[in-house]
Structures are given as C-alpha cells and as structure tokens.
Amino acid sequence: MTDDERATCASLAALLRAAAVLAAWGFALTCIAALVLALTLRSLSSTAAMGFGAVLVLGALERYFAFRLRLDQALFADLARGAIASLDALDTALDRLGLRNAEASKALRSLEDRVQGTRQLMQRHAIVVACQSAMFLLALMTQDFS
C-alpha cells in the first residue's frame, strides 16, 4: 500500500472512531426504551408503547450497523498501521473467516470502493439512529405524565 492509501485508511478509521458517539446514543435509546417498557408498559398509552417498541426494533438494526462499523474501523486501522499488508491479504483473511460472500471473493475491491461502502454504512447507521431518536421523542410526546 502507498502512503496515500495508508493515510486514507487512518483517516477513515479516525472518522469511524468519532462516529462511535452515534452508536452510544443509539444504544442508550434502546436501553432506556427497554427499561420504560419493562417498568411501565401497563401505564403507557398505546401510541407511546408502540413508539418505544419501534425504538427497540430499530435498536437491533442499529446494533448490527454499529458492529459492522466497529469491525471496519479496526480493519482500516490495521491497514493503516501495516498490520494487514494488503487488500489481497485482507480479502484472504475475510474469506477464511467466512465474512465475504462467494461473488465478492472472486474480485478484488479497490480501496476507493471499500471507503465508499463504509461511508454508505455510516450513513445508514446515522439514519437508523435518527429514526430511533424521532420515535423516542414521539413516544415521550404522546405519553400522559399525569
């Protein structure tokens, strides 16, 4: 890998570390919604209960995206440090672990494609967390606190 490619990998790994704040926010919303449902389900309005339920369902998707982003962050950091020598070595390791699908293992993806894929995954994660936040707010707004 060239110095520019290593710099790209290091920059993306740093961006992914910074984006972990979103993962923490999504996880917190999921935990709070689970607690609210567990402790006060009978006293919640149906709209509030459905809102908190939606936060939980979105939380499962958010946790998957957070896991994938954490894995990508570690892989890009290792590429930047030279712990993974090349993209081909990375693909071989992912093949051995069964983390690539059969069609993907036939072609070598460029670094640009991988960066673009990770950025799309970050955007999807941010959308899920935004939806979680909106549903949480809706559930709070529809709850009668009297």
MARDOLUM-248004 format. One record per residue: residue number from 0; x, y, z of N, C-alpha, C, CB in turn. Coordinates in pm, 1 decimal, padded with zeros to 6 digits. Atoms other than C-alpha are relative to their C-alpha. Last residue first. Glycine has a CB too. Layout:
N
NUM,X,Y,Z,X,Y,Z,X,Y,Z,X,Y,Z
...
// end
This chain:
146
145,00079.6,-00036.7,-00118.4,-05029.6,01294.7,03492.9,-00038.7,-00119.5,00083.8,-00124.6,00073.3,-00041.7
144,-00079.1,00009.5,-00123.2,-04738.8,01203.0,03263.1,-00081.2,00034.6,00126.0,00120.8,00092.4,-00009.5
143,00068.5,-00084.7,-00097.7,-04953.2,01124.9,02956.6,00071.4,-00018.1,00133.9,-00153.9,-00036.2,00011.2
142,00021.4,00057.9,-00132.7,-04719.0,00982.4,02694.8,-00066.5,00102.8,00091.4,00134.3,-00048.5,00061.1
141,00134.7,00055.7,-00005.2,-04761.4,01106.3,02336.9,-00033.4,-00061.4,00135.7,-00016.3,-00104.0,-00107.8
140,00099.3,-00104.3,00021.2,-04463.9,01341.1,02349.1,-00142.5,-00054.0,00012.2,00020.0,00063.9,-00136.6
139,00003.2,-00089.5,-00116.0,-04234.0,01080.1,02500.5,-00111.9,00104.6,-00012.4,00135.9,00070.2,00016.1
138,00051.8,00076.3,-00113.5,-04323.0,00821.0,02237.0,-00007.8,00086.9,00125.4,00088.0,-00122.9,00026.3
137,00143.1,00018.8,00021.6,-04274.8,01076.8,01960.3,-00063.0,-00073.9,00118.1,-00025.0,-00077.0,-00130.8
136,00062.0,-00129.9,-00026.7,-03934.0,01170.8,02102.3,-00150.9,-00008.3,-00016.9,00057.9,00107.9,-00093.1
135,-00011.1,-00020.5,-00144.3,-03829.9,00806.1,02112.4,-00068.5,00130.8,00039.2,00148.6,00001.1,00044.1
134,00100.5,00086.6,-00062.5,-03959.5,00754.5,01758.8,00001.5,00015.8,00152.1,00024.6,-00147.3,-00038.2
133,00132.4,-00054.1,00031.7,-03760.7,01055.3,01635.3,-00110.2,-00083.6,00065.8,-00021.0,00004.9,-00152.8
132,00017.5,-00123.1,-00077.2,-03444.6,00942.3,01815.0,-00138.6,00059.2,-00022.6,00107.9,00102.6,-00037.3
131,00015.3,00037.8,-00140.8,-03473.8,00590.7,01674.6,-00029.6,00123.0,00085.2,00127.1,-00071.4,00051.4
130,00135.5,00055.8,-00011.2,-03527.4,00733.1,01326.9,-00029.5,-00044.2,00143.0,-00017.5,-00118.9,-00096.3
129,00091.9,-00114.0,00010.9,-03214.8,00947.9,01367.4,-00145.3,-00047.6,00011.2,00022.0,00075.2,-00134.4
128,-00005.0,-00069.1,-00128.7,-03022.0,00642.3,01491.8,-00092.4,00122.0,-00002.2,00145.0,00042.6,00033.4
127,00068.5,00084.3,-00098.6,-03136.6,00445.0,01186.1,-00002.0,00069.1,00136.1,00068.8,-00138.4,00011.0
126,00143.8,-00006.3,00029.1,-03039.3,00729.4,00952.4,-00078.2,-00081.8,00102.0,-00029.3,-00051.0,-00143.1
125,00047.6,-00130.8,-00045.6,-02695.3,00760.1,01115.7,-00150.8,00015.0,-00023.4,00076.4,00112.7,-00072.3
124,00001.2,00003.5,-00145.9,-02636.6,00386.7,01070.3,-00055.5,00131.4,00055.4,00142.1,-00026.3,00054.9
123,00114.1,00082.8,-00039.4,-02736.6,00408.5,00706.2,-00012.1,-00006.4,00151.6,00013.4,-00141.4,-00057.9
122,00121.8,-00076.5,00027.2,-02495.8,00698.7,00655.9,-00124.1,-00078.4,00041.4,-00008.2,00036.8,-00148.8
121,00009.1,-00106.2,-00100.3,-02211.2,00510.6,00825.3,-00128.1,00081.4,-00018.4,00123.1,00092.1,-00007.9
120,00041.0,00066.8,-00123.1,-02280.1,00206.9,00604.6,-00013.6,00101.2,00114.2,00101.2,-00110.1,00037.5
119,00143.1,00029.2,00015.5,-02262.2,00432.3,00300.0,-00055.2,-00068.4,00124.3,-00024.2,-00088.2,-00123.7
118,00070.9,-00127.9,-00016.8,-01927.7,00565.1,00425.2,-00150.2,-00018.4,-00017.1,00052.0,00104.4,-00100.8
117,00001.3,-00031.2,-00142.7,-01803.9,00208.6,00469.0,-00072.0,00131.6,00026.1,00142.8,00006.3,00054.7
116,00091.1,00091.7,-00067.8,-01903.6,00117.6,00115.8,-00010.9,00028.7,00148.7,00044.9,-00142.4,-00020.9
115,00136.6,-00039.1,00036.3,-01734.5,00428.5,-00027.1,-00102.5,-00089.1,00069.5,-00019.2,-00006.8,-00152.5
114,00026.4,-00124.9,-00071.2,-01412.9,00351.2,00161.7,-00143.5,00044.9,-00027.3,00101.0,00110.3,-00042.3
113,00016.1,00034.3,-00141.0,-01422.0,-00007.2,00035.5,-00031.6,00123.9,00083.7,00126.4,-00068.4,00052.7
112,00128.0,00069.1,-00016.4,-01483.0,00101.4,-00322.6,-00027.1,-00033.3,00146.3,-00002.4,-00127.7,-00083.7
111,00105.7,-00099.3,00017.0,-01197.6,00352.8,-00300.4,-00137.8,-00062.0,00016.9,00010.8,00065.9,-00136.8
110,00011.4,-00072.4,-00126.5,-00966.5,00084.2,-00160.5,-00111.9,00103.4,-00007.8,00133.5,00068.4,00035.7
109,-00098.7,-00106.3,-00019.9,-01033.1,-00126.4,-00467.0,-00022.2,00066.1,00135.9,-00008.4,00105.4,-00114.0
108,00059.3,-00133.5,-00006.3,-01229.8,-00447.8,-00448.3,00109.4,00101.7,00024.9,-00108.4,00008.3,00110.3
107,-00065.6,-00086.3,-00098.2,-01055.9,-00766.5,-00562.4,-00065.4,00137.9,-00006.2,00154.8,00009.4,-00026.4
106,-00057.1,-00124.9,00049.9,-01293.5,-00996.5,-00746.6,00059.9,00080.8,00114.6,-00106.9,00082.8,-00073.6
105,-00060.6,00018.6,00131.6,-01379.1,-01363.7,-00693.9,00071.2,00125.9,-00049.1,-00106.0,-00041.4,-00100.3
104,-00133.2,00057.8,-00013.8,-01436.6,-01339.1,-00317.9,00068.5,-00022.4,-00134.0,-00008.3,-00130.2,00074.5
103,-00099.9,-00100.9,-00035.6,-01720.5,-01095.1,-00367.4,00139.9,-00059.0,00004.9,-00034.0,00063.0,00134.3
102,-00024.6,-00086.3,00116.7,-01935.8,-01347.5,-00554.4,00110.3,00100.6,00029.0,-00128.7,00073.7,-00040.8
101,-00071.3,00071.9,00105.6,-01897.8,-01608.2,-00278.1,00031.7,00088.5,-00120.7,-00081.8,-00119.2,-00044.8
100,00085.6,00089.1,00076.7,-01992.3,-01375.9,00009.5,00075.0,-00053.9,-00122.1,-00128.5,00072.9,-00043.4
99,00025.7,-00053.1,00134.6,-01727.5,-01242.7,00240.9,-00091.5,-00096.8,-00071.9,00133.0,00021.4,-00080.3
98,00060.2,-00132.4,-00010.7,-01708.7,-01295.0,00616.7,-00020.1,00069.2,-00134.5,00084.8,00086.1,00087.5
97,00136.0,00006.7,00051.9,-01648.6,-01670.0,00602.8,-00073.3,00132.3,00005.9,-00077.3,-00102.3,00074.9
96,00094.3,-00014.3,-00110.7,-01345.4,-01647.3,00830.8,-00145.8,-00009.6,-00044.9,00022.9,00132.1,00069.6
95,-00021.6,00110.5,-00094.8,-01115.0,-01784.7,00562.6,-00098.6,00003.7,00115.9,00142.1,00004.3,00054.2
94,00048.4,00124.1,00061.7,-01261.7,-01546.6,00306.0,00011.7,-00117.3,00096.9,00078.4,-00030.1,-00128.9
93,00145.4,-00005.8,-00007.9,-01209.2,-01248.4,00539.2,-00063.5,-00123.8,-00063.3,-00051.8,00126.8,-00068.4
92,00038.6,00022.7,-00139.4,-00844.8,-01348.8,00581.6,-00151.9,00001.1,00015.4,00063.1,00106.6,00091.2
91,-00028.9,00140.4,-00031.5,-00794.0,-01380.7,00206.5,-00043.2,-00033.4,00142.2,00149.9,-00029.8,-00018.0
90,00103.4,00082.2,00063.1,-00966.8,-01047.2,00146.4,00019.9,-00148.1,00028.3,-00001.3,00023.6,-00149.9
89,00124.6,-00021.3,-00073.3,-00740.4,-00875.3,00398.7,-00111.2,-00087.6,-00056.6,-00041.1,00147.9,-00005.2
88,-00014.4,00074.5,-00125.2,-00430.9,-01028.7,00238.5,-00125.8,00013.9,00085.8,00123.5,00049.3,00078.2
87,00009.8,00141.4,00034.4,-00549.3,-00901.9,-00101.4,00012.4,-00087.2,00125.1,00108.2,-00037.8,-00102.4
86,00142.1,00029.2,00014.6,-00611.3,-00556.2,00044.2,-00022.2,-00147.0,-00034.8,-00062.2,00089.9,-00107.3
85,00061.0,-00043.5,00125.9,-00250.6,-00550.2,00155.3,-00149.4,-00031.4,00001.4,00068.8,-00068.3,-00121.3
84,-00095.3,-00046.3,00102.0,-00011.2,-00592.9,00448.4,-00066.8,00057.8,-00124.0,00089.3,-00113.4,-00040.9
83,00051.3,00073.7,00115.7,-00257.7,-00608.7,00736.5,00075.7,00055.4,-00119.4,-00158.7,00014.8,-00017.1
82,00024.3,00131.3,-00059.8,-00065.4,-00497.5,01046.1,-00064.4,-00094.0,-00100.9,-00088.8,00012.9,00124.6
81,-00078.0,00102.6,00067.5,00061.1,-00213.8,00823.5,-00014.2,-00137.2,00062.5,00143.2,00038.7,-00001.4
80,-00120.6,00031.1,-00077.2,-00054.0,00059.8,01058.2,00089.1,-00102.3,-00069.5,-00038.2,-00051.3,00137.1
79,-00081.3,-00121.2,-00010.4,-00303.2,00199.8,00805.4,00131.5,-00026.8,00071.7,-00077.3,00109.4,00072.7
78,-00056.4,-00028.1,00132.5,-00436.4,-00145.3,00714.7,00092.7,00121.2,00006.8,-00112.7,00024.3,-00103.7
77,-00106.4,00097.7,00023.7,-00475.9,-00223.9,01084.4,00063.4,00016.2,-00137.7,-00054.4,-00140.9,00015.0
76,-00112.4,-00037.9,-00086.4,-00670.3,00098.8,01140.4,00117.0,-00095.8,-00020.4,-00043.2,00001.2,00148.6
75,-00067.0,-00114.1,00062.5,-00887.8,00018.4,00838.2,00118.5,00047.8,00083.7,-00099.0,00114.8,-00020.5
74,-00068.5,00044.9,00121.3,-00963.1,-00327.4,00980.2,00073.7,00115.2,-00069.3,-00100.5,-00063.4,-00096.7
73,-00119.0,00077.9,-00038.0,-01039.7,-00197.0,01328.9,00077.6,-00044.0,-00123.4,-00040.2,-00123.1,00083.7
72,-00095.3,-00090.4,-00063.0,-01273.7,00072.0,01198.1,00128.7,-00073.6,00036.1,-00061.5,00064.0,00125.0
71,-00066.3,-00076.9,00105.8,-01443.1,-00175.3,00964.2,00104.5,00094.0,00058.1,-00102.9,00079.8,-00081.0
70,-00088.8,00091.5,00071.9,-01514.8,-00407.1,01257.3,00076.0,00074.3,-00109.5,-00080.2,-00117.1,-00060.8
69,-00112.6,00025.4,-00091.5,-01655.2,-00119.5,01463.0,00100.7,-00094.5,-00065.4,-00050.5,-00059.9,00134.4
68,-00087.2,-00117.5,00003.2,-01866.7,-00013.0,01166.3,00119.8,-00017.5,00091.8,-00077.8,00125.1,00039.5
67,-00069.5,-00004.4,00128.7,-02007.8,-00363.9,01129.0,00095.5,00118.2,-00008.1,-00100.5,00007.0,-00114.2
66,-00097.3,00109.2,00003.7,-02090.5,-00386.2,01498.8,00081.2,00003.6,-00128.7,-00070.6,-00135.4,00013.7
65,-00109.2,-00039.9,-00089.2,-02256.5,-00043.0,01498.1,00109.2,-00107.1,00002.4,-00053.3,00025.3,00142.8
64,-00081.5,-00099.9,00069.0,-02463.7,-00142.1,01193.4,00119.3,00042.5,00085.2,-00085.0,00122.3,-00036.0
63,-00067.2,00066.7,00112.0,-02582.4,-00458.6,01368.8,00090.7,00098.2,-00074.1,-00103.7,-00060.9,-00097.2
62,-00109.7,00079.3,-00057.2,-02653.4,-00267.0,01692.4,00075.2,-00074.5,-00110.4,-00054.3,-00100.4,00104.9
61,-00108.6,-00091.3,-00036.6,-02858.2,-00010.2,01497.5,00119.5,-00077.0,00054.8,-00048.5,00102.6,00103.4
60,-00066.8,-00037.6,00124.6,-03068.9,-00284.6,01339.8,00119.0,00091.8,00028.3,-00099.3,00069.2,-00095.7
59,-00064.8,00122.5,00049.3,-03149.3,-00426.6,01684.1,00075.8,00028.8,-00129.9,-00105.2,-00112.4,-00022.7
58,-00121.9,00023.4,-00076.9,-03213.0,-00075.6,01814.6,00073.3,-00125.1,-00043.2,-00032.3,-00009.2,00145.9
57,-00106.8,-00073.1,00068.9,-03463.2,-00011.9,01535.9,00133.1,-00019.3,00071.7,-00034.2,00150.0,-00009.3
56,-00020.7,00070.0,00128.0,-03676.8,-00284.9,01690.9,00110.9,00068.0,-00079.4,-00131.4,-00003.2,-00083.2
55,-00065.9,00129.1,-00024.4,-03630.9,-00136.4,02037.9,00029.5,-00074.6,-00129.1,-00086.2,-00086.6,00090.1
54,-00138.3,-00031.6,-00038.2,-03710.3,00218.6,01925.0,00077.5,-00128.9,00025.1,00003.4,00090.6,00126.4
53,-00072.0,-00028.0,00125.1,-04018.3,00080.9,01749.3,00145.2,00034.9,00027.9,-00067.6,00114.6,-00077.0
52,-00023.2,00128.0,00066.7,-04132.4,-00070.9,02077.7,00077.0,00018.2,-00129.8,-00132.3,-00070.2,-00027.6
51,-00113.4,00061.4,-00069.1,-04085.8,00266.9,02247.6,00032.8,-00137.3,-00059.5,-00029.8,-00013.1,00150.5
50,-00118.9,-00081.1,00026.3,-04310.0,00422.8,01985.6,00123.8,-00058.7,00065.7,-00021.4,00142.4,00048.7
49,-00045.6,00033.7,00135.5,-04562.6,00137.8,02003.6,00125.7,00079.1,-00035.8,-00111.6,00027.9,-00103.2
48,-00052.8,00137.0,-00003.1,-04585.0,00179.3,02380.1,00050.6,-00041.9,-00137.1,-00107.5,-00098.2,00048.4
47,-00131.0,-00004.5,-00065.4,-04620.8,00556.1,02343.3,00062.8,-00138.0,00003.4,-00012.1,00055.8,00142.2
46,-00091.9,-00067.5,00092.4,-04901.5,00516.0,02091.4,00140.6,00004.4,00058.7,-00049.3,00143.0,-00031.3
45,-00035.7,00095.0,00106.4,-05076.7,00257.1,02309.0,00098.3,00062.8,-00098.7,-00126.5,-00047.4,-00074.5
44,00100.8,-00003.9,00106.1,-05062.8,00487.4,02609.1,00044.2,-00095.2,-00110.3,-00019.9,00145.8,-00055.6
43,-00029.9,-00076.0,00122.0,-04826.4,00369.5,02878.7,-00121.3,00004.2,-00092.1,00120.4,-00061.2,-00073.9
42,00046.7,-00138.4,-00014.5,-04948.8,00264.2,03223.7,00026.9,00085.1,-00124.2,00066.5,00064.1,00120.2
41,00144.8,-00005.7,-00024.0,-04933.4,-00108.6,03157.9,-00053.0,00142.5,00008.7,-00034.1,-00073.8,00127.4
40,00077.9,00035.9,00119.1,-04587.9,-00091.8,02998.6,-00150.1,00017.5,00022.6,00029.4,-00144.2,-00040.5
39,00124.4,-00077.5,00003.3,-04429.1,00099.0,03287.2,-00092.1,-00036.8,-00115.1,00031.9,00145.7,-00008.1
38,00047.1,-00050.5,-00128.7,-04127.3,-00096.9,03410.3,-00138.0,00064.7,-00004.0,00097.6,00098.3,00052.3
37,00000.6,00102.7,-00104.3,-04036.2,-00323.2,03121.2,-00064.0,00049.9,00128.5,00141.5,-00046.8,00028.2
36,00099.6,00102.8,00030.9,-04140.8,-00077.6,02851.5,-00008.7,-00104.7,00110.9,00033.4,-00067.7,-00133.0
35,00132.4,-00062.0,-00007.9,-03952.2,00209.7,03010.8,-00107.9,-00103.5,-00026.6,-00012.1,00116.7,-00100.2
34,00034.4,-00022.4,-00141.0,-03648.5,-00008.6,03069.4,-00139.4,00059.3,00016.1,00102.5,00092.0,00065.1
33,00023.6,00132.1,-00059.3,-03643.3,-00131.3,02709.1,-00039.4,00013.7,00146.6,00125.5,-00089.0,-00013.3
32,00130.2,00046.9,00048.4,-03683.9,00224.9,02579.8,-00034.1,-00136.4,00059.9,-00000.7,-00007.9,-00153.9
31,00102.8,-00078.1,-00069.8,-03396.5,00340.6,02800.3,-00139.0,-00046.0,-00042.6,00017.3,00151.3,-00028.0
30,00005.3,00041.4,-00140.8,-03171.6,00059.2,02677.5,-00110.1,00073.7,00075.8,00135.4,00024.8,00067.7
29,00052.9,00136.0,-00006.4,-03251.2,00122.0,02311.4,-00015.9,-00045.2,00144.4,00091.3,-00096.6,-00075.8
28,00143.6,-00007.3,00029.4,-03201.6,00497.1,02344.9,-00065.2,-00137.2,00010.8,-00023.3,00058.1,-00140.0
27,00066.0,-00060.6,-00116.0,-02865.9,00439.0,02515.3,-00150.9,00009.4,-00021.6,00058.2,00139.8,00027.9
26,00005.2,00102.3,-00103.5,-02756.8,00200.8,02238.7,-00071.1,00052.8,00125.4,00142.1,-00047.6,00034.9
25,00099.5,00099.3,00039.1,-02847.3,00456.7,01973.0,-00015.7,-00109.2,00104.5,00037.3,-00061.7,-00133.0
24,00131.6,-00063.2,-00010.7,-02655.1,00729.8,02155.5,-00109.9,-00100.6,-00034.9,-00008.7,00123.9,-00092.6
23,00029.1,-00010.5,-00142.5,-02350.0,00505.6,02201.3,-00138.7,00060.7,00023.2,00107.4,00084.4,00070.3
22,00028.7,00135.2,-00047.7,-02357.4,00413.2,01834.1,-00034.3,00002.4,00148.6,00120.0,-00093.3,-00025.7
21,00133.8,00035.5,00046.6,-02382.9,00778.5,01738.5,-00039.9,-00138.3,00049.0,-00006.7,00005.5,-00152.4
20,00092.0,-00074.7,-00085.6,-02079.2,00857.8,01954.0,-00144.0,-00031.9,-00039.0,00026.7,00152.3,-00010.2
19,00044.3,00091.9,-00104.2,-01895.8,00581.5,01765.9,-00092.5,00069.1,00099.8,00120.2,-00059.2,00072.7
18,00141.1,00033.5,00022.5,-01883.8,00825.0,01475.6,-00053.7,-00098.7,00102.5,-00018.2,-00056.9,-00138.9
17,00080.5,-00116.7,-00037.3,-01556.7,00965.7,01611.4,-00149.2,-00029.6,-00014.0,00038.0,00121.4,-00086.7
16,-00009.4,-00013.4,-00146.2,-01392.6,00622.9,01599.4,-00085.5,00116.7,00048.0,00147.2,00019.9,00044.0
15,00084.3,00104.3,-00058.2,-01525.2,00577.4,01244.6,00005.4,00002.1,00152.8,00042.6,-00137.3,-00051.7
14,00138.9,-00042.3,00019.3,-01374.7,00909.8,01139.9,-00095.9,-00101.2,00062.8,-00031.2,00017.2,-00150.6
13,00024.0,-00108.4,-00095.5,-01041.5,00805.9,01289.8,-00143.7,00051.1,-00009.4,00098.5,00115.2,-00024.5
12,00005.8,00062.2,-00132.4,-01051.0,00475.6,01099.3,-00027.3,00105.0,00107.3,00131.4,-00074.7,00030.7
11,00130.8,00063.8,-00010.8,-01135.3,00667.6,00781.5,-00015.2,-00067.9,00135.8,-00019.8,-00102.1,-00113.3
10,00101.7,-00105.3,-00011.2,-00837.3,00896.2,00831.4,-00139.0,-00060.4,00015.4,00004.0,00092.3,-00123.1
9,-00010.8,-00058.6,-00133.9,-00603.4,00603.7,00900.1,-00106.8,00106.4,00021.5,00139.5,00060.4,00021.2
8,00045.6,00099.7,-00097.2,-00720.9,00418.1,00589.6,00001.8,00056.5,00142.1,00087.6,-00125.9,-00007.5
7,00144.8,00012.4,00018.8,-00684.4,00727.9,00372.2,-00058.1,-00097.5,00102.0,-00032.7,-00046.7,-00143.9
6,00059.0,-00121.1,-00058.3,-00337.3,00790.7,00515.8,-00152.4,-00002.3,-00012.5,00056.8,00126.0,-00068.5
5,-00006.3,00016.6,-00146.2,-00241.3,00429.5,00439.8,-00060.7,00120.9,00071.0,00146.4,-00020.5,00046.0
4,00101.2,00099.5,-00036.8,-00364.5,00475.2,00082.9,-00001.0,-00024.3,00150.9,00025.4,-00132.2,-00074.3
3,00131.4,-00063.0,00013.8,-00164.0,00796.7,00046.0,-00111.6,-00096.3,00039.3,-00020.9,00048.8,-00143.9
2,00019.0,-00088.9,-00114.8,00147.9,00627.9,00184.8,-00136.2,00068.0,-00004.8,00110.8,00105.5,00004.9
1,-00074.5,-00125.0,00006.0,00113.2,00352.1,-00072.7,-00026.3,00082.9,00126.4,-00038.4,00080.2,-00126.9
0,00083.6,-00118.4,00000.0,00000.0,00000.0,00000.0,00088.1,00124.8,00000.0,-00095.1,-00000.2,00121.6
// end
